[in-house]
Amino acid sequence: MQAIICNSFGPPSNLSLWEVPDPVPAADEILIRISACSVNFPDTLIIQGLYQYKPDFPFSPGSDVAGVVESIGAEVQGIELGDEVVAITTWGGFAEKIAVKANSCFKKPPEMSMVEAASFLLAYGTSYYALTSRGSLSSGETLLVLGASGGVGLAAVETGNLLGARVIAAASSDEKLALCLQYGAEELINYHQEDLRDRLRETCGKKGVDVIYDPVGGKISEPAVRSMAWNGRYLVVGFASGDIPKIPLNLVLLKSCQIVGVFWGAFTQKHPRENVKQVSQLIDWFKNGKLHPHIHATYSLPEAPKALEEIMNRRVLGKVVVVMDD
């Protein structure tokens, strides 16, 4: 099979297309012939050696896949040959085939295309887990989403709207914010042109923001914390800016707020039954036309390094997807 291979940590230009042996599924795994794999910000970290997991070389990046079951391990139940599935893995998705744990897979609904399916689990799974299990977001509360036009950000805007929150989308350009408006944001803040705290005072008054969803980090994190409501919840989702902020803890004391970590990948492994319930809810929403992954662009497998560069350069609205040739 063909795969995009990383032989040393570095930029996307270090990656190359190789012919490698097909993976062989273990007893608790299935082999998927991949149709599509979305490109996510952690993929840009893992190829640089900046992610919390560092795979042995050689490896293929890519974690969010959709495809057809081609082989089944001896211990696997409930999955059959030919099933169309979506799956989450840590790496290995920029390839024509992948072996993954069967408990990391879900059957793809017929209404969902392969490209949509590859764009679904990580973005919506992270956002739903963050807003419900970690943020306890209630209907009527105010939700601020930073980096709102990215993959997980846009999913948080859409999911927060479904949960009944008043959603404030913050992003770095008017073009990005226009997309957020289509996905349910009620208020828009361009934090490259406007002062984030000033705009939040105008929008929320003295009360502040109940829940903040932050996949960006960097210099906008502290102003966001300073804009929190009493008993607010600040969700640490990631650091797309490349800068891990240092927050003065006196702010947490004065606002009696919480800074809460969001690690959806670990949650899926530690609490698989709860994860199944959450993903089932998301799939039901999709079937009912309430969730719509935004596909910015698709790329062929040889073009996967270019897709990673687009993510790194913050030129993507929603999701980009690598599509395999039949």
Secondary structure, 3 states (H helix, E strand, C coil): CEEEEECCCCCHHHCEEEECCCCCCCCCEEEEEEEEEEECHHHHHHCCCCCCCCCCCCECCCCEEEEEEEEECCCCCCCCCCCEEEEECCCCCCECEEEEEHHHEEECCCCCCHHHHHCCHHHHHHHHHHHHHHCCCCCCCEEEEECCCCHHHHHHHHHHHHCCCEEEEEECCHHHHHHHHHCCCCEEEECCCCCHHHHHHHHHCCCCEEEEEECCCHHHHHHHHHCEEEEEEEEECCCCCCCCCCCCHHHHHHHCCEEEECCHHHHHHHCHHHHHHHHHHHHHHHHCCCCCCCEEEEEEHHHHHHHHHHHHCCCCCCEEEEECCC
